[in-house]
Protein backbone atom coordinates (compact mmCIF):
# COMPACT_ATOMS: atom_id res chain seq x y z
CA UNK A 1 0.00 0.00 0.00
CA UNK A 2 2.86 2.38 0.79
CA UNK A 3 4.30 1.82 -2.67
CA UNK A 4 0.96 2.70 -4.26
CA UNK A 5 0.82 5.95 -2.28
CA UNK A 6 4.39 6.80 -3.30
CA UNK A 7 3.58 6.10 -6.97
CA UNK A 8 0.45 8.28 -6.72
CA UNK A 9 2.49 11.12 -5.18
CA UNK A 10 5.10 10.85 -7.96
CA UNK A 11 2.37 10.97 -10.60
CA UNK A 12 0.87 14.07 -8.94
CA UNK A 13 4.26 15.79 -8.99
CA UNK A 14 4.72 14.89 -12.64
CA UNK A 15 1.21 16.08 -13.49
CA UNK A 16 1.82 19.44 -11.79
CA UNK A 17 4.85 20.04 -14.01
CA UNK A 18 2.86 18.79 -17.02
CA UNK A 19 0.10 21.28 -16.18
CA UNK A 20 2.69 24.03 -15.85
CA UNK A 21 3.86 23.15 -19.37
CA UNK A 22 0.25 22.97 -20.62
CA UNK A 23 -0.52 26.44 -19.27
CA UNK A 24 2.35 27.86 -21.32
CA UNK A 25 1.60 26.03 -24.56
CA UNK A 26 -0.45 27.84 -27.24
CA UNK A 27 -2.17 24.59 -28.32
CA UNK A 28 -3.91 24.24 -24.95
CA UNK A 29 -7.53 25.49 -24.90
CA UNK A 30 -8.07 28.69 -22.90
CA UNK A 31 -10.19 27.15 -20.11
CA UNK A 32 -7.65 24.36 -19.62
CA UNK A 33 -4.82 26.90 -19.72
CA UNK A 34 -6.41 29.01 -16.98
CA UNK A 35 -7.17 26.08 -14.67
CA UNK A 36 -3.83 24.39 -15.34
CA UNK A 37 -1.96 27.63 -14.73
CA UNK A 38 -3.75 28.34 -11.45
CA UNK A 39 -3.32 24.79 -10.15
CA UNK A 40 0.32 24.56 -11.19
CA UNK A 41 1.14 28.00 -9.76
CA UNK A 42 -0.42 27.13 -6.42
CA UNK A 43 1.10 23.64 -6.25
CA UNK A 44 4.56 24.95 -7.19
CA UNK A 45 4.38 27.94 -4.86
CA UNK A 46 6.70 27.68 -1.86
CA UNK A 47 3.99 29.35 0.29
CA UNK A 48 0.66 27.69 1.11
CA UNK A 49 -2.58 29.63 1.21
CA UNK A 50 -3.37 27.88 4.49
CA UNK A 51 -0.11 27.34 6.43
CA UNK A 52 0.58 23.76 7.51
CA UNK A 53 0.96 24.72 11.18
CA UNK A 54 -2.80 25.39 11.40
CA UNK A 55 -4.27 22.12 12.71
CA UNK A 56 -6.23 20.08 10.15
CA UNK A 57 -6.89 23.01 7.78
CA UNK A 58 -3.18 23.38 7.04
CA UNK A 59 -3.02 19.99 5.37
CA UNK A 60 -6.52 20.12 3.90
CA UNK A 61 -5.39 22.13 0.88
CA UNK A 62 -2.52 19.72 0.23
CA UNK A 63 -4.67 16.62 0.61
CA UNK A 64 -7.89 17.76 -1.09
CA UNK A 65 -7.64 21.04 -3.01
CA UNK A 66 -4.45 20.40 -4.94
CA UNK A 67 -5.38 16.85 -6.08
CA UNK A 68 -8.91 18.03 -6.98
CA UNK A 69 -7.47 20.91 -8.99
CA UNK A 70 -5.03 18.60 -10.73
CA UNK A 71 -7.86 16.18 -11.54
CA UNK A 72 -9.97 18.98 -13.06
CA UNK A 73 -7.10 20.46 -15.06
CA UNK A 74 -6.05 17.04 -16.39
CA UNK A 75 -9.62 16.48 -17.59
CA UNK A 76 -9.61 19.81 -19.46
CA UNK A 77 -6.31 19.32 -21.32
CA UNK A 78 -6.69 17.24 -24.51
CA UNK A 79 -5.35 13.71 -24.01
CA UNK A 80 -2.75 13.81 -26.81
CA UNK A 81 -1.33 17.09 -25.49
CA UNK A 82 -1.34 15.81 -21.92
CA UNK A 83 0.65 12.73 -22.93
CA UNK A 84 3.22 15.00 -24.58
CA UNK A 85 3.40 17.27 -21.53
CA UNK A 86 3.72 14.31 -19.16
CA UNK A 87 6.65 12.96 -21.17
CA UNK A 88 8.32 16.38 -21.13
CA UNK A 89 7.59 16.76 -17.40
CA UNK A 90 9.30 13.47 -16.62
CA UNK A 91 12.45 14.79 -18.28
CA UNK A 92 12.60 18.28 -16.72
CA UNK A 93 13.28 19.60 -13.24
CA UNK A 94 10.46 20.78 -11.00
CA UNK A 95 10.02 24.56 -11.39
CA UNK A 96 9.01 26.95 -8.62
CA UNK A 97 6.32 29.59 -8.94
CA UNK A 98 7.62 32.73 -7.28
CA UNK A 99 4.74 34.74 -8.75
CA UNK A 100 2.23 32.48 -6.99
CA UNK A 101 4.23 32.82 -3.77
CA UNK A 102 4.04 36.60 -4.13
CA UNK A 103 0.27 36.46 -4.72
CA UNK A 104 -0.24 34.30 -1.63
CA UNK A 105 1.99 36.62 0.42
CA UNK A 106 -0.02 39.66 -0.75
CA UNK A 107 -3.25 37.85 0.19
CA UNK A 108 -1.88 37.14 3.67
CA UNK A 109 -0.82 40.78 4.12
CA UNK A 110 -4.23 42.00 2.91
CA UNK A 111 -6.07 39.64 5.26
CA UNK A 112 -3.81 40.71 8.12
CA UNK A 113 -4.47 44.36 7.32
CA UNK A 114 -8.23 43.77 7.24
CA UNK A 115 -8.13 41.94 10.55
CA UNK A 116 -6.05 44.76 12.07
CA UNK A 117 -8.56 47.36 10.84
CA UNK A 118 -11.47 45.38 12.24
CA UNK A 119 -9.68 44.90 15.55
CA UNK A 120 -8.84 48.61 15.87
CA UNK A 121 -12.46 49.62 15.36
PAKOLVEX-550463 format. One line per field, with one value per residue: residue in one letter; x, y, z of N, C-alpha, C in turn. Coordinates in Angstrom, 1 decimal. Last residue first. Example, Ala and Ser with C-alpha at 12.3 -4.5 7.8 and 13.67 -1.06 7.14 Angstrom:
// PAKOLVEX-550463
type	c(s | a) .
n_east	c(12.8 | 13.2) .
n_north	c(-2.2 | -5.7) .
n_up	c(7.1 | 7.8) .
ca_east	c(13.7 | 12.3) .
ca_north	c(-1.1 | -4.5) .
ca_up	c(7.1 | 7.8) .
c_east	c(12.9 | 13.2) .
c_north	c(0.0 | -3.3) .
c_up	c(7.9 | 7.8) .
This chain:
// PAKOLVEX-550463
type	c(x | x | x | x | x | x | x | x | x | x | x | x | x | x | x | x | x | x | x | x | x | x | x | x | x | x | x | x | x | x | x | x | x | x | x | x | x | x | x | x | x | x | x | x | x | x | x | x | x | x | x | x | x | x | x | x | x | x | x | x | x | x | x | x | x | x | x | x | x | x | x | x | x | x | x | x | x | x | x | x | x | x | x | x | x | x | x | x | x | x | x | x | x | x | x | x | x | x | x | x | x | x | x | x | x | x | x | x | x | x | x | x | x | x | x | x | x | x | x | x | x) .
n_east	c(-11.1 | -9.0 | -10.0 | -10.3 | -7.6 | -6.5 | -7.9 | -6.8 | -4.1 | -4.3 | -5.2 | -2.9 | -1.0 | -2.1 | -2.0 | 0.8 | 1.5 | 0.2 | 1.7 | 4.3 | 3.8 | 3.3 | 5.9 | 7.4 | 7.1 | 9.7 | 9.9 | 11.7 | 13.3 | 12.1 | 11.1 | 8.5 | 7.5 | 7.4 | 5.3 | 3.3 | 2.9 | 2.0 | -0.4 | -1.7 | -2.2 | -4.0 | -6.1 | -6.5 | -7.4 | -9.4 | -8.4 | -6.4 | -7.9 | -9.2 | -6.9 | -5.8 | -7.8 | -7.7 | -5.0 | -5.4 | -7.5 | -6.6 | -4.1 | -3.4 | -5.6 | -5.3 | -3.3 | -4.5 | -6.7 | -5.3 | -3.8 | -1.4 | 1.0 | 0.7 | -1.4 | -3.1 | -1.5 | 2.0 | 4.8 | 6.1 | 4.1 | 3.1 | 0.4 | -0.2 | 0.5 | -1.1 | -3.7 | -3.4 | -2.9 | -5.2 | -7.1 | -6.2 | -6.0 | -8.6 | -9.7 | -8.1 | -6.3 | -3.0 | -1.2 | 0.6 | 1.6 | 1.5 | -0.1 | 1.5 | 3.5 | 1.9 | 1.1 | 3.5 | 3.9 | 1.7 | 2.3 | 4.5 | 3.2 | 1.4 | 3.2 | 4.2 | 1.9 | 1.5 | 3.8 | 3.2 | 0.9 | 2.0 | 3.8 | 2.0 | 0.8) .
n_north	c(49.0 | 47.2 | 45.0 | 45.8 | 46.3 | 43.7 | 42.4 | 43.7 | 43.0 | 40.2 | 40.2 | 41.3 | 39.4 | 37.2 | 38.2 | 38.4 | 35.7 | 34.8 | 36.3 | 35.2 | 32.6 | 33.0 | 33.8 | 31.6 | 28.4 | 26.3 | 23.1 | 20.2 | 19.4 | 17.0 | 14.5 | 14.5 | 16.5 | 15.3 | 13.5 | 15.2 | 16.5 | 14.3 | 13.8 | 16.2 | 16.1 | 13.9 | 14.9 | 18.4 | 19.3 | 18.7 | 16.8 | 18.2 | 19.9 | 18.2 | 17.0 | 19.4 | 20.0 | 17.8 | 18.0 | 20.6 | 20.0 | 17.7 | 17.9 | 20.7 | 21.7 | 20.3 | 21.1 | 23.2 | 22.2 | 20.7 | 23.5 | 25.3 | 24.8 | 25.1 | 27.9 | 28.2 | 28.7 | 28.2 | 28.9 | 28.1 | 26.8 | 24.7 | 24.9 | 27.4 | 26.9 | 24.7 | 26.0 | 28.1 | 26.6 | 25.0 | 27.0 | 28.3 | 26.1 | 25.3 | 27.6 | 27.6 | 24.6 | 24.6 | 25.6 | 27.2 | 26.5 | 27.0 | 25.1 | 22.8 | 23.1 | 22.8 | 20.2 | 18.9 | 19.5 | 18.0 | 15.4 | 14.8 | 14.9 | 12.7 | 10.6 | 10.6 | 9.8 | 7.2 | 6.0 | 6.1 | 4.5 | 2.1 | 1.6 | 1.2 | -1.2) .
n_up	c(15.3 | 15.4 | 14.1 | 11.5 | 10.9 | 11.2 | 9.2 | 7.0 | 7.3 | 6.9 | 4.2 | 3.0 | 3.6 | 2.2 | -0.4 | -0.7 | -0.6 | -2.9 | -4.8 | -4.4 | -5.2 | -7.9 | -8.6 | -8.2 | -8.5 | -9.8 | -11.5 | -11.5 | -14.7 | -17.2 | -17.9 | -17.2 | -18.8 | -21.3 | -20.8 | -20.2 | -22.7 | -24.2 | -22.8 | -23.3 | -26.0 | -26.1 | -24.4 | -23.6 | -20.3 | -18.5 | -16.8 | -15.5 | -14.0 | -12.2 | -10.9 | -9.7 | -7.9 | -6.3 | -5.2 | -3.9 | -2.0 | -0.3 | 0.8 | 0.9 | 2.3 | 4.7 | 6.3 | 7.7 | 9.0 | 11.1 | 12.6 | 10.9 | 9.7 | 7.0 | 5.9 | 3.1 | 0.9 | 1.2 | -0.8 | -3.1 | -5.7 | -7.1 | -6.7 | -7.8 | -10.5 | -11.2 | -11.0 | -12.9 | -15.2 | -15.5 | -15.8 | -18.2 | -20.0 | -20.2 | -21.4 | -23.9 | -24.9 | -26.0 | -27.8 | -26.5 | -23.2 | -20.5 | -19.4 | -19.9 | -17.9 | -15.7 | -16.1 | -15.7 | -13.0 | -12.1 | -12.9 | -11.2 | -8.8 | -9.2 | -9.4 | -6.8 | -5.5 | -6.5 | -5.5 | -2.8 | -2.7 | -3.4 | -1.3 | 0.7 | 0.0) .
ca_east	c(-12.5 | -8.8 | -9.7 | -11.5 | -8.6 | -6.1 | -8.1 | -8.2 | -4.5 | -3.8 | -6.1 | -4.2 | -0.8 | -1.9 | -3.2 | 0.0 | 2.0 | -0.2 | 0.3 | 4.0 | 4.2 | 2.2 | 4.7 | 7.6 | 6.3 | 9.0 | 10.0 | 10.5 | 13.3 | 12.6 | 12.5 | 9.3 | 7.6 | 8.3 | 6.7 | 3.7 | 3.4 | 3.2 | 0.7 | -1.3 | -1.3 | -2.8 | -5.3 | -6.7 | -6.3 | -9.6 | -9.6 | -6.0 | -7.1 | -10.0 | -7.9 | -5.0 | -7.5 | -8.9 | -5.4 | -4.4 | -7.6 | -7.9 | -4.7 | -2.5 | -5.4 | -6.5 | -3.0 | -3.2 | -6.9 | -6.2 | -4.3 | -2.8 | 1.0 | 0.6 | -0.1 | -3.4 | -2.6 | 0.7 | 4.0 | 6.7 | 4.4 | 4.6 | 1.1 | -0.4 | 1.1 | 0.3 | -3.3 | -3.7 | -2.0 | -3.8 | -7.2 | -6.4 | -4.8 | -7.6 | -10.2 | -8.1 | -7.5 | -3.9 | -2.2 | -0.5 | 1.6 | 2.3 | -0.5 | 0.3 | 3.9 | 2.7 | 0.1 | 2.9 | 4.8 | 1.8 | 1.2 | 4.7 | 4.3 | 0.9 | 2.4 | 5.1 | 2.5 | 0.5 | 3.6 | 4.4 | 0.8 | 1.0 | 4.3 | 2.9 | 0.0) .
ca_north	c(49.6 | 48.6 | 44.9 | 45.4 | 47.4 | 44.8 | 41.9 | 43.8 | 44.4 | 40.7 | 39.6 | 42.0 | 40.8 | 37.1 | 37.8 | 39.7 | 36.6 | 34.3 | 36.5 | 36.6 | 32.8 | 32.5 | 34.7 | 32.7 | 29.6 | 27.0 | 24.6 | 20.8 | 19.6 | 18.3 | 14.8 | 13.5 | 16.8 | 16.4 | 13.0 | 14.3 | 17.3 | 15.0 | 12.7 | 15.8 | 17.1 | 13.8 | 13.7 | 17.2 | 19.3 | 19.8 | 16.5 | 17.0 | 20.5 | 19.0 | 16.2 | 18.6 | 20.9 | 18.0 | 16.9 | 20.4 | 21.0 | 17.8 | 16.6 | 19.7 | 22.1 | 20.1 | 20.0 | 23.4 | 23.0 | 20.1 | 22.1 | 25.4 | 24.7 | 23.8 | 27.3 | 27.9 | 29.6 | 27.7 | 29.4 | 27.7 | 27.9 | 25.0 | 23.6 | 27.1 | 28.0 | 24.6 | 24.8 | 28.3 | 27.6 | 24.4 | 26.1 | 29.0 | 26.9 | 24.4 | 27.1 | 28.7 | 25.5 | 24.2 | 24.6 | 27.8 | 26.0 | 27.9 | 26.4 | 23.0 | 23.2 | 24.0 | 21.3 | 18.8 | 20.0 | 19.4 | 16.1 | 14.9 | 15.8 | 14.1 | 11.0 | 10.8 | 11.1 | 8.3 | 6.1 | 6.8 | 6.0 | 2.7 | 1.8 | 2.4 | 0.0) .
ca_up	c(15.4 | 15.9 | 15.5 | 12.2 | 10.8 | 12.1 | 10.5 | 7.2 | 7.3 | 8.1 | 5.3 | 2.9 | 4.1 | 3.7 | 0.2 | -0.7 | 0.4 | -1.6 | -4.7 | -4.1 | -3.8 | -7.0 | -8.7 | -7.3 | -8.9 | -8.6 | -11.4 | -11.0 | -13.2 | -16.7 | -18.3 | -16.6 | -17.4 | -21.1 | -21.2 | -19.2 | -21.5 | -24.6 | -22.9 | -21.9 | -25.5 | -26.8 | -24.0 | -24.5 | -21.3 | -19.5 | -17.6 | -16.4 | -15.1 | -13.1 | -11.5 | -10.7 | -9.0 | -7.0 | -6.1 | -4.9 | -3.0 | -1.1 | 0.6 | 0.2 | 0.9 | 3.9 | 5.4 | 7.0 | 7.8 | 10.1 | 12.7 | 11.4 | 11.2 | 7.5 | 6.4 | 4.5 | 1.2 | 1.1 | 0.3 | -1.9 | -4.9 | -7.2 | -6.3 | -6.4 | -9.8 | -11.2 | -10.2 | -11.5 | -14.7 | -15.3 | -14.7 | -17.0 | -19.7 | -19.6 | -20.1 | -22.9 | -24.9 | -24.9 | -28.3 | -27.2 | -24.6 | -21.3 | -19.3 | -20.6 | -19.4 | -15.8 | -16.2 | -17.0 | -14.0 | -11.8 | -13.5 | -12.6 | -9.0 | -8.9 | -10.6 | -8.0 | -5.2 | -6.7 | -7.0 | -3.3 | -2.3 | -4.3 | -2.7 | 0.8 | 0.0) .
c_east	c(-13.1 | -10.2 | -9.6 | -11.2 | -9.8 | -7.0 | -7.7 | -8.5 | -6.0 | -4.2 | -5.6 | -5.2 | -2.2 | -1.7 | -3.1 | -1.4 | 1.2 | 0.2 | -0.3 | 2.6 | 4.0 | 2.6 | 3.6 | 6.5 | 6.5 | 8.2 | 9.4 | 10.7 | 12.0 | 12.5 | 13.0 | 10.8 | 8.5 | 8.5 | 7.7 | 5.1 | 3.9 | 3.8 | 2.0 | -0.3 | -0.8 | -1.7 | -4.0 | -5.7 | -6.5 | -8.6 | -9.8 | -7.2 | -6.7 | -9.1 | -8.7 | -6.0 | -6.7 | -8.7 | -6.7 | -4.8 | -6.7 | -7.9 | -5.9 | -3.2 | -4.4 | -6.3 | -4.2 | -2.9 | -5.6 | -6.4 | -5.4 | -3.4 | -0.4 | 0.5 | -0.3 | -2.1 | -3.0 | -0.3 | 2.6 | 5.9 | 5.0 | 5.0 | 2.6 | 0.4 | 1.0 | 1.0 | -1.8 | -3.3 | -2.2 | -2.8 | -5.8 | -6.4 | -5.0 | -6.4 | -9.2 | -8.5 | -7.5 | -5.1 | -3.2 | -1.5 | 0.4 | 2.3 | 0.3 | -0.2 | 2.6 | 3.1 | 0.8 | 1.8 | 4.2 | 2.8 | 1.2 | 3.6 | 4.5 | 1.9 | 1.8 | 4.3 | 3.4 | 1.0 | 2.6 | 4.3 | 2.0 | 0.8 | 3.3 | 3.5 | 0.9) .
c_north	c(49.1 | 49.4 | 46.3 | 45.4 | 47.0 | 45.9 | 43.0 | 43.4 | 44.5 | 42.2 | 40.1 | 41.5 | 41.5 | 38.5 | 37.8 | 39.4 | 37.9 | 35.2 | 36.0 | 36.9 | 34.3 | 32.7 | 34.3 | 33.7 | 30.7 | 28.1 | 25.1 | 22.3 | 20.3 | 18.4 | 16.1 | 13.8 | 15.7 | 16.7 | 14.0 | 13.8 | 16.4 | 15.8 | 13.3 | 14.7 | 16.7 | 14.9 | 13.6 | 16.1 | 18.1 | 19.8 | 17.5 | 16.7 | 19.4 | 19.5 | 17.0 | 17.7 | 20.2 | 19.0 | 17.1 | 19.2 | 20.8 | 18.8 | 16.6 | 18.4 | 21.2 | 20.6 | 19.7 | 22.3 | 23.2 | 20.9 | 21.8 | 24.0 | 24.9 | 23.7 | 26.0 | 27.2 | 29.4 | 28.8 | 28.8 | 28.1 | 27.4 | 26.1 | 23.9 | 25.9 | 27.8 | 25.7 | 24.6 | 27.2 | 27.9 | 25.4 | 25.5 | 28.1 | 27.7 | 25.1 | 26.2 | 28.3 | 26.5 | 25.2 | 24.2 | 26.9 | 26.6 | 27.5 | 27.4 | 24.4 | 23.4 | 24.2 | 22.6 | 19.9 | 20.0 | 20.1 | 17.6 | 15.7 | 15.9 | 15.1 | 12.4 | 11.3 | 11.5 | 9.7 | 7.2 | 7.0 | 6.7 | 4.2 | 2.5 | 2.7 | 1.3) .
c_up	c(16.5 | 16.0 | 16.2 | 13.7 | 11.6 | 12.1 | 11.5 | 8.7 | 7.6 | 8.3 | 6.6 | 4.0 | 4.1 | 4.3 | 1.7 | -0.1 | 0.5 | -0.5 | -3.4 | -4.0 | -3.4 | -5.5 | -7.9 | -7.4 | -7.9 | -9.1 | -10.1 | -10.8 | -12.8 | -15.2 | -17.7 | -16.9 | -16.7 | -19.6 | -21.0 | -19.5 | -20.4 | -23.4 | -23.3 | -21.9 | -24.1 | -26.4 | -24.7 | -24.2 | -22.3 | -20.6 | -18.7 | -17.3 | -16.0 | -14.2 | -12.6 | -11.5 | -10.1 | -8.1 | -6.9 | -5.8 | -4.2 | -2.2 | -0.3 | -0.1 | 0.2 | 2.5 | 4.4 | 6.0 | 7.0 | 8.9 | 11.7 | 11.4 | 11.8 | 9.0 | 7.1 | 5.0 | 2.7 | 1.5 | 0.1 | -0.6 | -3.6 | -6.3 | -6.2 | -5.9 | -8.3 | -10.4 | -10.1 | -10.6 | -13.3 | -14.8 | -14.4 | -15.7 | -18.4 | -19.2 | -19.4 | -21.5 | -23.7 | -25.0 | -27.3 | -27.8 | -25.3 | -22.8 | -20.2 | -20.6 | -20.2 | -17.3 | -16.3 | -17.2 | -15.4 | -12.8 | -13.2 | -13.3 | -10.5 | -9.2 | -10.4 | -9.2 | -6.3 | -6.5 | -7.3 | -4.8 | -2.8 | -3.9 | -3.6 | -0.6 | 0.0) .
